[in-house]
Amino acid sequence: MLKKLCLSLLFLPLLAWSQQTISGTFKPASDFKMAILYKVMPMELVYANHSNVDSLGRFTIPLKKETEKGLYKIVYASPQEEYNFDVFYTGQDVELTFSLDKGTYFIKSEENKLWQSYNKSMGMITDAIAKFYANPTANKEDFFTLIQLQKKSQEQFETATNAKFINQFIKADRTYYPSVFEDETTYRENIKNNFFDALDFNNINLLNSDVLVGKALSYVFTYVDFETANQSYKENIDTLISIIEDKKVFKTIILKLLWNEFSRENETVANYITDTYLLELAKAENDIKLIEQLILVKNTSIGAKAPNFEINETSKLYDFNNSSEYLVLFWSSTCGHCLNELPQLHKAINNNIKVIAIGLENEPEFWTETIKQFPKFIHVYGEGKWDNTIGDSYNVNSTPSYYLLDKNKLIKAKPYDVEALKKLLIKTSEN
């Protein structure tokens, strides 16, 4: 459901003096309250200005004379990552209409019109090539027709935008054009091998947008053999870094973004980035916060020895040695998911596993009563909730969180929920 931007944003100051504007009309007007303009940067969106939307759906965002040319986003609802659209500002007024079903239509701004037309045209050709390969009876001559159309269209748009700001962005989107027929595997491999040919990593306008970042991330995640996915990811990262090796700032940005992405779901590749590239860079820049994050993820990855912690005044996790498995559980007595999952876990556990349950709490009263329902668990009061030292050492950012350990306290698994955990426990008991 579209969530309208809160009117509390009105406290943001309108820029005092403007030279050009980005204006438009939202349809239907009742669905929109505000338009916020952000400059697109490699790591973030930078606030530029905003405008209220009137009863007819109209908005006007004034721009200061020194506003940089570049790629911008207009955010019209929350979350901003979902409800936005792109617009180029090139020093001239921009006027547009926008609706949720039809998207953006530019009334004034030749460069935005050309950019929109370019993306539509090239997208249609790319789709046609994909359909060609999906058709086992397709004529090879059709392949040449499509490739020639793709190449000619690219050249025509480059010519049409010569001396215009968006020309550099269109050139950066140039792709590989085979001279002979290629099967899909060969064609895909050659696109990969020529992926960086049109990218100018010295172009400040490309660097100051998210274009080069987007291209770099696309290379890593698109050209992957999923039978050997981790090896493919590593090879792609190595190739990318070898190309941008002398662009220190850009390399650091890319590696941070890649590490952030992989650390959520693929610790193996995240730790490869840490060990091969990022930890050394972080140390060279004395980025203490990043160093701590990198080490924390490594120390809580599958295969690592679980961080030790005090259970009571006389014992720690490492003192236990009489179980074949251990489960370190982080929960909260005020967490609805926890109160749903913990009874299921309590019922499912057997004598071969010892459960240490750390309750991340702000106050002990409700926790003290709730733990009476789970007498099989060893309970630890996690004072400070999200500022708890045990939770911090395990990189916990949500509850419930599960860490399944073997008898040597090595992390075996980090199941997402109690159902996944129960499957692991069943598999262990069968073995």
QUIFEN-V791632 format. One record per helix or strand. SS is the DSSP state (H for helix, E for strand). FROM is the first residue (numbers start at 1). LEN is the number of residues. If there is no record, write none. Layout:
BEGIN
ss=SS from=FROM len=LEN
ss=SS from=FROM len=LEN
END
This chain:
BEGIN
ss=E from=3 len=2
ss=H from=7 len=5
ss=E from=20 len=8
ss=H from=29 len=3
ss=E from=34 len=7
ss=E from=45 len=8
ss=E from=58 len=6
ss=E from=70 len=6
ss=E from=77 len=2
ss=E from=84 len=6
ss=E from=94 len=6
ss=E from=103 len=6
ss=H from=110 len=25
ss=H from=140 len=21
ss=H from=167 len=6
ss=H from=184 len=10
ss=H from=204 len=4
ss=H from=211 len=12
ss=H from=226 len=18
ss=H from=248 len=18
ss=H from=267 len=18
ss=H from=288 len=12
ss=E from=305 len=1
ss=E from=310 len=1
ss=E from=316 len=1
ss=H from=317 len=3
ss=E from=325 len=7
ss=H from=336 len=13
ss=E from=353 len=9
ss=H from=365 len=9
ss=E from=378 len=6
ss=H from=385 len=3
ss=H from=389 len=5
ss=E from=401 len=6
ss=E from=410 len=4
ss=H from=418 len=13
END
